[in-house]
Amino acid sequence: MKTKIIALATIPFIVGSLAFQMQQGYKITGKIAGADNQVIYLSHNDGKQEIKDSATIKNGHFSFSGTVKEVQMYVLKLKGLQQQKALILENKAITISGNKDSLFNAKVTGSPETDTYYGFYNGPWKAITAKAGNIYRRLDSASQKGKIKLDPAQRKPFDDEFKALDVMNYNSIKAYVKAHPSSVAVAAIVKDRFIDYPYPQQATEMYALFSPEVKKSFYGKAINASLAINNRTAPGKLAPDFTMNDVTGKPLKLSELRGKYVLVDFWASWCGPCRKENPNVVAAYKKFHDKGFEILGVSLDNKKENWLKAIQDDGLTWKHVSDLKGWSNTAAAAYGVKSVPASFLLDQNGKVVAKDLRGEELTNKLSEIFKN
């Protein structure tokens, strides 16, 4: 009887001790085969810089411990190798096992948020990417890997399939968010799919489904901040003004172009889709420039010679600016540009008329504007 009393008496102490450990931080215990004496890093980016911790693998084993203020994505990577394993780090006991040559396939246990994250990418997302791969393979075959330009009739079936794929993608993510509204992992997924590849309307709809706690999470706040920036350039809003040096090093202010319809075109010499779109922009410029249409190209290059050569090679005869800071371009940050090409059509007063008009969409919109 005494033994039972003593055993029962220890239970609150054990539970309390475990709760204390959980509150204090995380403990990662790992095993990576084939990586003895190598350095392994645990790192994450806080939005400003990469923060790293390191450990040496001994007899295949390593460990990390610490405390995270909030649930966030971290990566494990071996020194000198490109492979990495992403996980959502929580203040829990987490175990990791894998192989040096396939670190990205390492198994993570003890992190429910990581389980939820990979539950999407190993589930619904695989079906989406499989379908996308099939469409791209057939498109490459039809165009002989881009050597042949398909006419509109030939291209339409593929475009219709891509539109259907967009719907499938939206529905899959929405269903997953609804199934896990209190998981920070779904906010990370929405950021992956609808913020980093900007689909602000979809992101707004997903954000509304999050629990209050998820909205306050690192990724919830990042999504909200990105949507706020996107709202600055919503149709009808006065576009953010900025000043940047042109190709001669002379400062040019966007608002100096008031009185004309202006396409603020974010691009870069290294951006394949941008270079493919340039002929369409050139054609629009030639057709409407004399009617009051101007373009301000904003380059996300960081090497001036590459920037100037692309301008020359593509025949981009309009105004150009760049701070040569690559993705840290200040205008791109002000406009919430996450990928290029990205463009904003402004009216004569500097207000946004439309965004990301491509090919015939740009020509049709300008024809509508200048029809009189």
C-alpha positions as CSV (number, residue, x, y, z in Angstrom):
1,M,0.0,0.0,0.0
2,K,2.8,2.3,0.9
3,T,4.5,1.5,-2.4
4,K,1.4,2.6,-4.3
5,I,1.2,5.8,-2.3
6,I,4.8,6.7,-3.1
7,A,4.3,5.8,-6.8
8,L,1.3,8.0,-7.0
9,A,3.0,10.8,-5.2
10,T,5.7,10.9,-7.8
11,I,3.3,11.3,-10.7
12,P,2.7,15.0,-10.2
13,F,6.4,15.6,-9.9
14,I,7.1,13.7,-13.1
15,V,4.3,15.5,-15.0
16,G,5.5,18.8,-13.6
17,S,9.1,18.1,-14.6
18,L,8.1,17.2,-18.2
19,A,5.9,20.3,-18.5
20,F,8.9,22.4,-17.2
21,Q,11.2,20.8,-19.8
22,M,8.6,21.5,-22.6
23,Q,8.3,25.1,-21.6
24,Q,12.1,25.5,-21.4
25,G,12.9,24.5,-24.9
26,Y,13.6,21.9,-27.5
27,K,16.0,19.0,-27.6
28,I,17.0,17.6,-31.0
29,T,18.6,14.2,-31.0
30,G,19.8,13.1,-34.4
31,K,21.5,10.2,-36.2
32,I,23.0,10.7,-39.7
33,A,24.7,7.7,-41.2
34,G,27.9,8.2,-43.1
35,A,28.7,11.7,-41.6
36,D,31.1,11.0,-38.7
37,N,33.1,14.0,-37.6
38,Q,31.3,16.3,-39.9
39,V,29.8,19.6,-38.8
40,I,26.0,19.9,-39.0
41,Y,24.2,23.2,-38.8
42,L,20.8,24.1,-37.5
43,S,19.8,27.4,-39.0
44,H,16.9,29.7,-39.9
45,N,16.4,33.1,-41.4
46,D,14.6,35.7,-39.3
47,G,13.9,37.8,-42.3
48,K,17.0,39.8,-41.9
49,Q,19.9,37.3,-41.5
50,E,20.7,33.7,-41.2
51,I,21.1,32.5,-37.7
52,K,23.1,29.3,-37.1
53,D,24.0,26.8,-34.4
54,S,26.4,24.0,-35.1
55,A,27.4,20.5,-33.8
56,T,29.9,17.9,-34.7
57,I,28.6,14.4,-35.5
58,K,30.2,11.8,-33.4
59,N,29.6,8.1,-34.1
60,G,26.8,9.2,-36.3
61,H,25.0,11.1,-33.6
62,F,24.5,14.8,-32.8
63,S,22.2,17.0,-30.7
64,F,21.0,20.5,-30.4
65,S,19.1,22.2,-27.6
66,G,17.7,25.6,-27.0
67,T,14.5,27.6,-26.9
68,V,12.4,29.0,-29.7
69,K,10.2,32.0,-28.9
70,E,7.8,30.9,-31.7
71,V,7.3,28.0,-34.0
72,Q,9.3,28.6,-37.2
73,M,11.0,26.8,-40.1
74,Y,14.6,25.7,-39.6
75,V,16.9,23.6,-41.7
76,L,19.6,21.1,-41.0
77,K,22.5,21.0,-43.4
78,L,26.0,19.5,-43.4
79,K,29.0,21.7,-43.9
80,G,30.1,21.9,-47.5
81,L,27.0,20.1,-48.9
82,Q,23.9,21.6,-50.6
83,Q,21.4,19.1,-49.3
84,Q,19.3,20.1,-46.3
85,K,16.3,18.9,-44.3
86,A,13.6,21.4,-43.3
87,L,11.6,21.1,-40.2
88,I,9.3,23.3,-38.1
89,L,11.1,23.7,-34.8
90,E,9.0,23.5,-31.7
91,N,9.9,23.4,-28.0
92,K,9.7,19.6,-27.9
93,A,11.8,16.5,-27.8
94,I,12.5,15.9,-31.5
95,T,14.4,13.0,-33.1
96,I,15.9,12.9,-36.6
97,S,17.4,10.0,-38.5
98,G,18.8,9.9,-42.0
99,N,21.7,9.4,-44.3
100,K,24.4,11.9,-45.4
101,D,23.7,11.3,-49.1
102,S,19.9,11.8,-48.8
103,L,19.6,14.3,-45.9
104,F,16.4,15.8,-47.4
105,N,14.7,12.4,-46.8
106,A,15.6,12.3,-43.1
107,K,12.8,11.3,-40.8
108,V,11.6,13.8,-38.2
109,T,9.6,12.6,-35.3
110,G,8.2,14.5,-32.3
111,S,7.1,17.6,-34.1
112,P,3.4,17.8,-34.9
113,E,3.9,21.0,-36.9
114,T,6.5,19.3,-39.1
115,D,4.1,16.3,-39.6
116,T,1.4,18.7,-40.8
117,Y,3.8,20.6,-43.1
118,Y,5.0,17.4,-44.8
119,G,1.5,16.0,-44.7
120,F,0.6,18.5,-47.4
121,Y,3.8,18.2,-49.5
122,N,3.8,14.4,-49.4
123,G,0.1,14.3,-50.1
124,P,-2.0,16.8,-52.0
125,W,1.0,18.7,-53.4
126,K,2.4,15.5,-55.0
127,A,-0.8,15.2,-57.0
128,I,-0.6,18.8,-58.2
129,T,3.1,18.6,-59.2
130,A,2.5,15.3,-61.0
131,K,-0.3,16.8,-63.1
132,A,1.8,19.9,-63.8
133,G,4.7,17.8,-64.9
134,N,2.5,15.9,-67.3
135,I,1.3,19.2,-68.9
136,Y,4.8,20.6,-69.2
137,R,6.1,17.4,-70.8
138,R,3.4,17.5,-73.4
139,L,3.9,21.2,-74.0
140,D,7.6,20.7,-74.4
141,S,6.9,18.0,-76.9
142,A,4.4,20.1,-78.9
143,S,6.8,23.1,-79.0
144,Q,10.0,20.9,-79.5
145,K,11.3,22.4,-76.2
146,G,10.5,26.0,-77.2
147,K,12.0,25.7,-80.7
148,I,8.5,26.1,-82.3
149,K,6.1,28.9,-81.2
150,L,2.6,27.5,-80.9
151,D,-0.2,29.6,-82.4
152,P,-3.1,30.6,-80.1
153,A,-5.3,27.6,-81.2
154,Q,-2.5,25.1,-80.4
155,R,-1.6,26.8,-77.1
156,K,-5.2,27.1,-75.8
157,P,-5.7,23.4,-74.7
158,F,-2.5,23.8,-72.5
159,D,-3.6,27.1,-71.1
160,D,-7.0,25.6,-70.2
161,E,-5.3,22.8,-68.4
162,F,-3.1,25.2,-66.5
163,K,-6.2,27.1,-65.4
164,A,-7.8,23.9,-64.2
165,L,-4.5,23.1,-62.3
166,D,-4.7,26.5,-60.6
167,V,-8.2,25.7,-59.4
168,M,-7.0,22.3,-58.2
169,N,-4.1,23.9,-56.4
170,Y,-6.4,26.5,-54.7
171,N,-9.0,23.9,-53.7
172,S,-6.3,21.5,-52.3
173,I,-4.7,24.2,-50.2
174,K,-8.0,25.6,-49.0
175,A,-9.2,22.1,-47.9
176,Y,-5.9,21.5,-46.0
177,V,-6.1,24.9,-44.3
178,K,-9.7,24.1,-43.2
179,A,-8.6,20.8,-41.9
180,H,-5.7,22.3,-39.8
181,P,-6.7,25.9,-39.0
182,S,-4.8,26.0,-35.7
183,S,-1.5,24.7,-37.2
184,V,1.3,27.2,-37.9
185,A,2.4,24.8,-40.6
186,V,-0.5,25.8,-42.8
187,A,0.5,29.4,-42.6
188,A,4.0,28.4,-43.7
189,I,2.3,26.5,-46.6
190,V,0.2,29.5,-47.6
191,K,3.3,31.7,-47.5
192,D,5.1,29.2,-49.7
193,R,2.3,28.9,-52.3
194,F,0.5,32.3,-52.3
195,I,2.9,34.9,-51.0
196,D,6.3,33.8,-52.3
197,Y,4.6,33.1,-55.6
198,P,2.2,36.1,-55.3
199,Y,-1.5,35.3,-55.4
200,P,-2.7,37.9,-52.9
201,Q,-6.4,37.2,-53.3
202,Q,-5.9,33.6,-52.5
203,A,-3.6,34.4,-49.6
204,T,-6.2,36.8,-48.2
205,E,-8.9,34.1,-48.3
206,M,-6.6,31.5,-46.6
207,Y,-5.5,34.0,-43.9
208,A,-9.2,34.5,-43.0
209,L,-9.4,30.8,-42.2
210,F,-6.5,30.8,-39.7
211,S,-7.2,30.6,-35.9
212,P,-6.3,33.8,-34.0
213,E,-3.1,32.1,-32.7
214,V,-1.9,31.2,-36.2
215,K,-2.5,34.8,-37.3
216,K,-0.2,35.9,-34.5
217,S,2.5,33.4,-35.5
218,F,5.7,34.3,-37.4
219,Y,4.1,33.2,-40.7
220,G,0.7,34.6,-40.0
221,K,2.3,38.0,-39.4
222,A,4.5,37.7,-42.5
223,I,1.4,37.0,-44.6
224,N,-0.5,39.9,-43.1
225,A,2.4,42.2,-43.7
226,S,2.8,41.1,-47.3
227,L,-0.9,41.6,-47.9
228,A,-0.7,45.1,-46.4
229,I,2.1,46.0,-48.8
230,N,0.1,44.5,-51.7
231,N,-2.8,46.7,-50.7
232,R,-0.6,49.7,-51.3
233,T,-0.7,48.9,-55.0
234,A,-4.3,47.9,-55.3
235,P,-6.1,49.3,-58.3
236,G,-7.1,52.9,-57.5
237,K,-4.3,53.4,-55.0
238,L,-1.6,56.0,-55.5
239,A,1.5,54.0,-56.3
240,P,4.5,54.4,-53.9
241,D,6.9,57.0,-55.2
242,F,10.6,56.3,-55.4
243,T,13.8,57.7,-56.7
244,M,16.6,55.6,-58.2
245,N,19.5,56.1,-60.5
246,D,19.1,55.6,-64.2
247,V,21.7,54.0,-66.6
248,T,23.9,57.2,-66.5
249,G,23.8,57.4,-62.7
250,K,21.4,60.3,-62.6
251,P,18.5,60.1,-60.1
252,L,15.1,59.7,-61.6
253,K,11.9,60.0,-59.6
254,L,8.8,58.1,-60.6
255,S,6.5,61.0,-60.0
256,E,8.4,63.0,-62.6
257,L,6.5,60.9,-65.2
258,R,3.1,62.1,-64.1
259,G,0.9,63.2,-67.0
260,K,1.5,59.9,-68.8
261,Y,0.3,56.4,-68.4
262,V,3.4,54.6,-66.9
263,L,4.2,50.9,-66.8
264,V,6.5,50.3,-63.8
265,D,8.2,47.1,-65.1
266,F,10.3,45.0,-62.6
267,W,12.7,42.7,-64.4
268,A,16.3,41.5,-64.5
269,S,18.8,40.4,-67.1
270,W,19.0,36.9,-65.5
271,C,15.2,36.4,-65.6
272,G,14.3,34.1,-68.4
273,P,10.5,34.8,-68.3
274,C,11.3,38.6,-68.3
275,R,13.4,38.3,-71.4
276,K,10.7,36.3,-73.1
277,E,8.1,38.9,-72.2
278,N,10.2,41.8,-73.4
279,P,9.2,41.6,-77.1
280,N,5.6,42.1,-76.1
281,V,6.5,45.1,-74.0
282,V,8.6,46.5,-76.9
283,A,5.7,46.1,-79.2
284,A,3.3,47.9,-76.8
285,Y,5.8,50.7,-76.3
286,K,6.2,51.3,-80.0
287,K,2.4,51.3,-80.6
288,F,1.4,53.6,-77.7
289,H,4.4,55.7,-76.7
290,D,3.4,58.6,-79.0
291,K,-0.1,58.5,-77.5
292,G,1.2,59.1,-74.0
293,F,2.5,55.8,-72.8
294,E,5.8,55.5,-70.9
295,I,7.7,52.7,-69.3
296,L,10.0,52.7,-66.3
297,G,12.1,49.6,-66.2
298,V,13.3,48.7,-62.7
299,S,16.1,46.1,-62.8
300,L,16.8,43.6,-60.0
301,D,20.3,43.1,-61.3
302,N,23.4,43.6,-59.2
303,K,25.9,43.9,-62.0
304,K,25.6,47.0,-64.1
305,E,27.3,45.5,-67.2
306,N,24.7,42.7,-67.4
307,W,21.8,45.1,-66.9
308,L,23.0,47.4,-69.7
309,K,23.8,44.6,-72.1
310,A,20.2,43.2,-71.6
311,I,18.8,46.6,-72.3
312,Q,20.8,46.8,-75.5
313,D,20.2,43.2,-76.6
314,D,16.4,43.3,-76.1
315,G,16.0,46.8,-77.6
316,L,14.5,48.3,-74.5
317,T,14.5,52.0,-75.5
318,W,12.5,53.4,-72.6
319,K,13.6,54.7,-69.2
320,H,15.5,52.4,-66.8
321,V,16.6,52.6,-63.2
322,S,18.3,50.3,-60.7
323,D,20.0,50.4,-57.3
324,L,22.0,47.3,-58.4
325,K,21.0,45.5,-55.1
326,G,19.4,42.5,-56.7
327,W,16.4,41.2,-54.6
328,S,17.1,44.0,-52.0
329,N,16.0,46.6,-54.5
330,T,14.2,49.3,-52.5
331,A,11.4,49.9,-55.0
332,A,10.7,46.1,-55.3
333,A,10.3,46.1,-51.5
334,A,7.9,49.0,-51.5
335,Y,5.8,47.3,-54.2
336,G,5.9,43.9,-52.6
337,V,7.5,42.3,-55.6
338,K,8.3,38.6,-54.8
339,S,9.0,37.4,-58.3
340,V,9.8,38.9,-61.7
341,P,8.5,39.8,-64.2
342,A,6.1,42.1,-62.2
343,S,4.5,45.2,-63.5
344,F,2.2,48.0,-62.4
345,L,0.3,50.2,-64.9
346,L,-0.3,53.7,-63.5
347,D,-2.6,56.4,-64.8
348,Q,-1.7,60.0,-65.5
349,N,-2.0,60.8,-61.8
350,G,0.1,58.0,-60.6
351,K,-2.7,55.7,-59.5
352,V,-2.6,52.0,-60.1
353,V,-4.8,50.9,-63.0
354,A,-3.8,47.2,-63.3
355,K,-1.0,44.8,-62.3
356,D,1.0,42.1,-64.1
357,L,-0.5,42.6,-67.6
358,R,1.2,40.1,-69.9
359,G,1.3,39.8,-73.7
360,E,-2.0,40.7,-75.3
361,E,-3.4,41.7,-71.9
362,L,-1.1,44.8,-71.9
363,T,-1.9,45.7,-75.5
364,N,-5.7,45.3,-74.9
365,K,-5.6,47.4,-71.8
366,L,-3.7,50.2,-73.6
367,S,-6.0,50.0,-76.6
368,E,-8.9,50.5,-74.2
369,I,-7.2,53.5,-72.6
370,F,-6.1,55.2,-75.8
371,K,-9.2,54.3,-77.9
372,N,-10.2,57.9,-78.1
